[in-house]
Amino acid sequence: MSIKCHTFGIWDRLTHLAKKCSIAYVAVAYFSSEGSKRLPLPKGSLLVVDFSEKSVRGGLTDPKEILKQIRRGVEVHSVANLHAKVFVFDDRVVVGSTNVSRSSAVGLIEAAIETNQHSAVASARKFVLSLRGDHIGPKVAEQMIKIWRPPPGGAGPSKSTTRTPKQSKIWAVPLAWGGWDDDDKAEAKEERPKARKELKSKTAFMLDEFAFTGGKLYRGLKKRDRVLQVECDSETDQYAVVPCRVVGVRRFKRGRTMRCIVFLERPKKAKRINVLRLVERLGSLAVKIEKLEADPLVISNPQTIYALGQLWPSTN
């Protein structure tokens, strides 16, 4: 028996299994443009999709692709509230998140489990067979072509992407020890109890806080944003703290000077990392972090944000 989790290579695997199998049993919600190339099911297979007018008009299931499957000798049925993604190829089953679509193949982050465990394959096959009833013939598919419309925004990315997880932006903020006065302490004391209530877990997280002067952070920082603190222990030693969620911001002014106290949800087990290590892993962007002096840096590039998170994998 084998069990494997597929992520970025899932569509290479599904296409391969479809091409080499003798018969397939598939229940998948949407079957969009170019689906027959991605899932070339053999003659005698069973395909169950959402072939409702709503899905066809929305471009989620393409009747031209369904017609290709029918002419290939595939038996097609429709279930309007189908959401499953189950693929049985001979003695293997793949269950996961993948619709038969371009966005799934080249844009989205998908995951699926493949196994040849006998009872799992049998149960999945039985499930797909149980969905038969609303049979789709060639005439119905041809009629539905008239109402099909491309999905809003197109069918998805036209080219392969890196499919890096898209996460919220990170503020890289340069900090130095000390510098708090009585006003800072009074403002922090007022806000601290509210921020502490926002902690997800007092066992796993601690409340961290810093004071900062400057309009960019004062105006732009919001609760639930994330902050990468770049702490300067000396002129030569800089350390980065795992990006932490903002649980409170206290804004106030001293004359024309804009000042804020920022409260963060900091994992208790998170260790500081020397900024030089960031430079090794992140290249030019980390050099900018290393040279931060007064103004914060907003990091929005998905690859960089993801790479930062991997430096502290146990705290995410």
C-alpha positions as CSV (number, residue, x, y, z in Angstrom):
1,M,0.0,0.0,0.0
2,S,1.2,3.5,-0.8
3,I,0.0,6.9,0.3
4,K,1.4,10.2,-1.1
5,C,0.5,13.8,-0.8
6,H,0.8,15.8,-4.0
7,T,1.1,19.6,-4.0
8,F,2.7,21.6,-6.9
9,G,3.0,18.6,-9.2
10,I,-0.5,17.4,-8.8
11,W,-1.6,18.1,-12.4
12,D,1.3,16.3,-14.0
13,R,0.4,13.3,-11.9
14,L,-3.4,13.5,-12.7
15,T,-2.7,13.8,-16.5
16,H,-0.2,10.9,-16.3
17,L,-2.7,8.6,-14.5
18,A,-5.5,9.5,-16.8
19,K,-3.4,8.7,-19.9
20,K,-2.2,5.3,-18.7
21,C,-5.3,3.9,-16.9
22,S,-7.8,1.5,-18.6
23,I,-10.9,3.1,-16.9
24,A,-11.5,6.0,-14.6
25,Y,-14.3,7.1,-12.3
26,V,-14.2,10.9,-11.7
27,A,-16.4,13.2,-9.7
28,V,-15.2,16.8,-10.0
29,A,-17.2,20.0,-9.6
30,Y,-15.9,22.0,-12.5
31,F,-14.5,21.0,-15.9
32,S,-13.4,24.1,-17.8
33,S,-11.7,25.0,-21.0
34,E,-8.8,22.7,-22.1
35,G,-10.0,20.2,-19.5
36,S,-9.9,17.3,-22.0
37,K,-6.2,17.8,-22.4
38,R,-5.6,17.9,-18.7
39,L,-7.8,14.9,-18.0
40,P,-7.9,12.6,-21.1
41,L,-10.2,9.9,-19.8
42,P,-10.3,6.6,-21.6
43,K,-13.4,5.2,-23.3
44,G,-15.8,3.6,-20.9
45,S,-15.0,6.0,-18.0
46,L,-17.5,7.8,-15.8
47,L,-17.4,11.5,-15.3
48,V,-19.7,13.4,-12.9
49,V,-19.5,17.2,-13.0
50,D,-21.6,20.3,-12.1
51,F,-23.3,20.8,-15.5
52,S,-26.0,23.2,-14.2
53,E,-26.9,26.3,-16.1
54,K,-25.4,28.4,-13.4
55,S,-22.0,26.7,-13.7
56,V,-22.1,26.8,-17.5
57,R,-23.1,30.4,-17.7
58,G,-20.4,31.3,-15.3
59,G,-17.8,29.6,-17.4
60,L,-16.9,27.0,-14.7
61,T,-17.9,24.0,-16.7
62,D,-17.3,24.2,-20.5
63,P,-19.9,22.2,-22.5
64,K,-17.4,22.0,-25.5
65,E,-15.1,20.0,-23.2
66,I,-17.9,17.8,-21.9
67,L,-18.9,17.1,-25.5
68,K,-15.3,16.0,-26.3
69,Q,-15.5,13.5,-23.4
70,I,-18.9,12.2,-24.6
71,R,-17.6,11.7,-28.1
72,R,-14.5,9.9,-26.7
73,G,-16.9,7.4,-25.1
74,V,-17.0,8.7,-21.6
75,E,-20.3,8.5,-19.7
76,V,-21.1,11.9,-18.2
77,H,-23.6,12.8,-15.5
78,S,-24.4,16.1,-13.7
79,V,-24.9,16.9,-10.0
80,A,-25.7,20.6,-9.5
81,N,-24.4,20.9,-5.9
82,L,-21.3,18.8,-6.5
83,H,-18.2,20.0,-4.7
84,A,-16.1,16.8,-4.5
85,K,-12.8,16.2,-6.4
86,V,-12.4,12.5,-6.5
87,F,-10.3,10.7,-9.3
88,V,-10.2,6.9,-9.5
89,F,-7.8,5.5,-12.0
90,D,-7.9,1.7,-12.1
91,D,-6.5,0.7,-8.7
92,R,-5.6,4.2,-7.5
93,V,-7.6,7.1,-6.1
94,V,-6.7,10.8,-5.8
95,V,-8.7,13.0,-3.5
96,G,-8.0,16.7,-3.0
97,S,-8.8,20.2,-3.9
98,T,-8.4,20.2,-7.7
99,N,-11.0,21.2,-10.2
100,V,-10.3,20.6,-13.9
101,S,-9.3,24.1,-14.8
102,R,-6.4,26.2,-16.0
103,S,-6.3,28.2,-12.7
104,S,-5.9,24.9,-10.8
105,A,-3.2,23.6,-13.1
106,V,-1.0,26.7,-13.2
107,G,-2.1,29.3,-10.7
108,L,-3.6,27.9,-7.5
109,I,-1.9,26.1,-4.6
110,E,-3.6,22.6,-4.6
111,A,-3.1,19.5,-2.5
112,A,-4.3,16.0,-2.9
113,I,-3.7,12.5,-1.4
114,E,-3.1,9.5,-3.7
115,T,-3.3,6.0,-2.5
116,N,-3.8,2.4,-3.8
117,Q,-5.3,1.2,-0.5
118,H,-7.9,-1.2,-1.7
119,S,-10.8,-0.2,0.6
120,A,-10.2,3.5,-0.2
121,V,-10.2,2.9,-3.9
122,A,-13.4,0.8,-3.7
123,S,-15.2,3.4,-1.5
124,A,-14.2,6.2,-3.9
125,R,-15.4,4.2,-6.9
126,K,-18.7,3.4,-5.2
127,F,-19.2,7.1,-4.3
128,V,-18.7,8.2,-8.0
129,L,-21.1,5.5,-9.2
130,S,-23.7,6.6,-6.7
131,L,-23.9,10.0,-8.3
132,R,-25.2,8.7,-11.6
133,G,-28.7,9.8,-12.6
134,D,-28.8,13.0,-14.5
135,H,-27.2,11.7,-17.7
136,I,-25.7,14.2,-20.2
137,G,-25.9,13.2,-23.8
138,P,-24.4,15.0,-26.8
139,K,-27.6,16.9,-27.7
140,V,-27.8,18.4,-24.2
141,A,-24.1,19.3,-24.3
142,E,-24.5,21.0,-27.7
143,Q,-27.5,23.0,-26.5
144,M,-25.5,24.2,-23.4
145,I,-22.7,25.6,-25.6
146,K,-25.1,28.4,-26.6
147,I,-25.3,29.7,-23.0
148,W,-21.7,29.3,-22.0
149,R,-19.7,32.4,-21.2
150,P,-16.0,32.8,-20.3
151,P,-15.5,33.1,-16.6
152,P,-15.1,36.6,-15.1
153,G,-11.4,37.6,-15.4
154,G,-10.7,34.9,-18.0
155,A,-10.0,31.2,-17.4
156,G,-7.1,31.8,-15.1
157,P,-3.4,32.5,-15.6
158,S,-2.2,31.9,-19.2
159,K,1.3,31.0,-18.1
160,S,2.7,28.9,-15.4
161,T,3.4,30.8,-12.2
162,T,5.6,30.1,-9.2
163,R,2.5,29.6,-7.1
164,T,4.1,31.0,-4.1
165,P,1.6,31.3,-1.2
166,K,0.1,34.8,-1.1
167,Q,0.3,36.2,2.4
168,S,-0.3,39.6,3.9
169,K,2.4,42.3,3.6
170,I,5.1,42.7,6.2
171,W,6.5,45.9,7.7
172,A,10.2,45.8,8.4
173,V,10.8,48.3,11.2
174,P,14.3,49.4,12.4
175,L,14.4,49.6,16.2
176,A,16.9,50.6,18.9
177,W,16.8,49.9,22.6
178,G,15.6,52.5,25.0
179,G,14.2,55.9,24.1
180,W,10.9,55.7,26.0
181,D,9.8,58.8,28.0
182,D,6.9,59.3,30.4
183,D,4.4,60.1,27.6
184,D,5.3,56.8,25.9
185,K,4.8,54.8,29.1
186,A,1.5,56.5,29.9
187,E,0.1,55.8,26.4
188,A,1.3,52.2,26.5
189,K,-0.2,51.6,29.9
190,E,-3.6,52.8,28.5
191,E,-3.6,50.5,25.5
192,R,-1.8,47.5,26.9
193,P,-4.8,45.7,28.5
194,K,-6.8,45.9,25.2
195,A,-3.9,44.5,23.2
196,R,-3.3,41.7,25.7
197,K,-6.9,40.5,25.1
198,E,-6.1,40.1,21.4
199,L,-3.5,37.3,22.0
200,K,-4.6,34.0,20.5
201,S,-2.9,32.1,23.3
202,K,-1.2,33.4,26.4
203,T,0.6,30.1,26.7
204,A,2.2,30.2,23.2
205,F,2.4,34.0,22.8
206,M,3.6,37.0,24.7
207,L,2.8,40.7,24.2
208,D,5.7,42.6,22.7
209,E,5.7,46.4,22.1
210,F,7.8,49.2,20.7
211,A,7.6,52.9,20.2
212,F,8.2,54.5,16.8
213,T,8.3,58.1,15.5
214,G,7.3,58.7,11.9
215,G,4.3,59.4,9.6
216,K,4.6,56.3,7.4
217,L,4.0,53.8,10.2
218,Y,1.7,56.2,12.1
219,R,-0.7,56.5,9.2
220,G,-0.4,53.1,7.5
221,L,0.0,50.4,10.1
222,K,-3.2,48.5,11.0
223,K,-4.2,45.8,13.4
224,R,-3.6,42.3,11.9
225,D,-0.7,43.6,9.8
226,R,2.6,41.9,10.5
227,V,5.9,43.5,11.6
228,L,9.4,42.2,11.2
229,Q,11.4,44.0,14.0
230,V,15.0,44.7,13.1
231,E,16.7,45.2,16.4
232,C,20.1,47.0,16.6
233,D,22.2,45.8,19.5
234,S,25.1,47.8,18.3
235,E,26.5,49.5,15.2
236,T,27.4,46.1,13.8
237,D,25.0,43.6,15.3
238,Q,21.4,43.5,13.9
239,Y,18.8,40.9,14.6
240,A,15.5,40.1,13.1
241,V,12.5,38.8,15.0
242,V,9.9,36.5,13.4
243,P,7.1,38.6,11.7
244,C,4.5,39.2,14.4
245,R,0.8,40.1,14.1
246,V,-0.2,43.6,15.3
247,V,-2.7,43.4,18.1
248,G,-2.9,47.1,19.0
249,V,-1.6,50.5,17.9
250,R,-1.7,53.6,20.1
251,R,-1.3,56.8,18.2
252,F,-0.5,60.2,19.7
253,K,1.3,63.5,18.8
254,R,3.9,65.7,20.4
255,G,3.4,68.9,18.7
256,R,3.9,68.0,15.0
257,T,5.7,64.8,15.8
258,M,3.7,61.6,15.1
259,R,4.4,58.9,17.6
260,C,2.9,55.4,18.0
261,I,3.2,52.5,20.4
262,V,2.8,49.2,18.5
263,F,1.8,46.0,20.3
264,L,2.7,42.6,18.8
265,E,1.7,39.0,19.3
266,R,5.2,37.4,19.6
267,P,5.7,33.6,19.8
268,K,7.5,32.7,23.1
269,K,9.7,30.2,21.4
270,A,10.8,32.5,18.5
271,K,14.5,33.1,18.4
272,R,16.1,36.2,16.9
273,I,18.1,35.7,13.7
274,N,21.2,37.7,12.7
275,V,20.3,39.9,9.8
276,L,23.4,38.6,8.0
277,R,21.6,35.3,7.7
278,L,18.7,37.1,6.1
279,V,21.1,38.5,3.5
280,E,22.3,35.0,2.7
281,R,18.8,33.7,2.2
282,L,17.0,36.6,0.6
283,G,19.6,38.5,-1.3
284,S,19.1,42.1,-2.3
285,L,15.9,42.6,-0.3
286,A,17.6,41.6,2.9
287,V,20.4,44.1,2.1
288,K,17.7,46.8,2.2
289,I,16.6,45.4,5.6
290,E,20.2,45.5,6.8
291,K,20.5,49.1,5.8
292,L,17.3,50.3,7.4
293,E,17.9,53.5,9.4
294,A,14.8,55.5,10.2
295,D,11.9,54.6,7.8
296,P,10.2,51.2,7.8
297,L,10.2,49.1,4.6
298,V,7.0,47.5,3.3
299,I,7.6,44.0,2.0
300,S,4.9,42.9,-0.4
301,N,6.6,40.4,-2.8
302,P,5.0,37.0,-2.2
303,Q,8.3,35.1,-2.7
304,T,10.1,37.2,-0.2
305,I,7.3,37.0,2.4
306,Y,7.2,33.2,2.0
307,A,11.0,32.9,2.3
308,L,11.0,35.0,5.5
309,G,8.4,32.7,7.0
310,Q,10.5,29.6,6.3
311,L,13.3,31.1,8.5
312,W,11.0,30.5,11.5
313,P,9.0,27.4,10.4
314,S,8.2,26.2,13.9
315,T,6.5,29.5,14.9
316,N,4.1,29.9,12.0
